Structure formats: structure tokens, C-alpha cells
């Protein structure tokens, strides 16, 4: 990892009806150990973030000029500083059209890699904390919250340039060069962030998640419950590993991971039963895939979560009576229940005596 260029800007909007304010950096920062450490942490958070969006630049250049500015920078027509300033001003215009207060430190980073350069944009929030200074006096200090990442973009530059050179061919949605983090809690601001980047989603992650789960359900339908649970567990683990390294899930590789003795079994079934090309790669949402291995829900004062392989084993479901029967209660849970019953009995007895 080597940082080629990086720069910070700040955007602040304290009141909804007022335009946002910018604090612009004129000169890029000199990379050092602190910046390398910060960037490493942010990249790690980005990589492990579930529910990312994948896509390409919007083909409407007039509505999404960022890609033109980026190409001008690569062609050495504008500086890195100018590129980041054009972006933050475009972002400001879109933020001002929303009705939300907002504050963020915008970090733009150009990274040199052996596998090809990447460009990142991070929107970092500031958190207040207490500092014990040299006089042993408490003071308030603002610091970057690196553990929270709600808005961020990554551009795989070589993949993008390759796509631009082959515009006569259909877009390969299996190899999107843009990857976006956009939290649901930042709905309108997140949309402004996406538009300022010119991001356009080319992959329906929800649909691909549902497709994979349906195919797995059909594939395991005729197997024993224990074997089905093992297959689902392996599938989930493989998808999580792929998500953590930022890669899609190739059906053939998933098939081989699920069953080493019959490596093409799942891929063949997917092609025959769901008309999925065995060479296809999917980008499922691992948060939703967790339902393959764990069942959970809450409501009416009840919160319940358990491994899916316990269904009809130690947890019995009766659809007619709409009841669950737990036949093997965890010791800690049983202890709490017994203590609660005992305490309730004592309280009831005391109330009766009064």
C-alpha cells in the first residue's frame, strides 16, 4: 500500500434552511505514518462493510461530471487538489438541495497498488471526547470517528479505463469498477453523495441474494437436515470471505467449496434448475445470507435467535398452533428463569400477607 496523494475538506450544515459551508484545503498533504495508519483503518472498515453497492459511472455526463474531471486529472490537465475541490463543490450543491443538517470531513485518497491504482472518497464524522492534558486537567477534544463509516466510494481505476476503451461491448456487471458504502441512516445525504460521484448501480444485490438463497434451498431440499445445515454453513462462510476481500461469489468456486467430493454439483444444479450460467458470479448481501445459518426475530417483548440447524431438532415448530417448543434450554437461561420464578413467588406471597 502506498498513498500517492491525499487531501481533506470539510462540509458543515448546521441548520436545514441554511446553505452548507465549506472549508477547502488548497494543497495536498504529505503522506506519513499517521496518514498511512488512518488510511489503513478506513480501508479495513470499507472492506468489511456489508451491504455495499456496486456499479459504474452514470453515462449522463452532464448530470454526473465527476468522471470527466477524474479523466482530466489522469490526463494531467487538472491537479489532484483541483479534482477534490470540484468534487466537494458539487457535493455541496447537492447537499443544499436536501433538508438535512450535516457535517463531515471529506478525505480523498489516491492509492498506488501492484494490482492497479485506486481512488477513495471517505466522509468522516467527528466525535467529541475527553482529553487529560499535561496539567492533568480535563479538556474536550474532537477526533475523527474511524469506527463509523456511512459514506464512502472506491474506484478501481484500471478497470474503469478498460471499460471506457471497450464502450462498444456490453457492460460487464460482474466486474463493476465502483464500490459504494451508503448507510440507510443517511438517506438523502447518501443520495447526494452518490450523485456527486456519478455512481450508478449495475447490480441488484437484493435480487442476487434472493436468487442464491432460493437455489440453495432447492439444492438442499432432498438432503438430510444435518447435511443441509452444513451446506448452508459452508455457503455462508464462503460468501463472507469473498465479501471481506471485495470479490464476487463465483458459482463454480462456491460449488467446489460446498462439496469437495462433487465440486460441480451445486453449479450444475443452479444452471439446470434456475437457468444460472455456471460461470456467473453473484454479489449477495451477507447480512441477509445470515438467515441461512441463523434464525432470529423480536416483537411483543420477545427476542429470539438460534442456529437454523436446531429447527425440528431441539427447537420444534408447530405451524397449526403457531408455537415453538424448546427441548434443550441453555443452562444460563434456565437459571435466570428459575430465579425469576422464585423471586416472583416470594413477591406474590408477601403481597398476599399484606
ABEGO torsion letter per residue (X at the ends): XBBABBBBBBBBBABAABBBBBBBBABBBBBBAAAAAAAAAAAAAAAABBGBBBBBBBABAAABAAAAAAAAAAAGABBAAAAAAAAAAAAAAAAAABABBBBBBBBBBBBBBAAEBBBBBBBBBBBBBBBBBAAGBBBBBBBBBAABBABBBBBBAAAAAAAAAAAABBBBAABBABBBBBBAABAAAAAAAAAAAGBBBABBAAAAAAAAAAAAAAAAAABBAAAAAAAAAAAAAAAAAAAAAGBBBBAAAAAAAABAABAAAAAAAAAAAAGBBAABBBBBBAAAAAAAABBBBBEGGBBBBBBAAABGBABBBBAAAGBBBBABBBAAAAAAAAAAAAAAAAAAAAAAAX
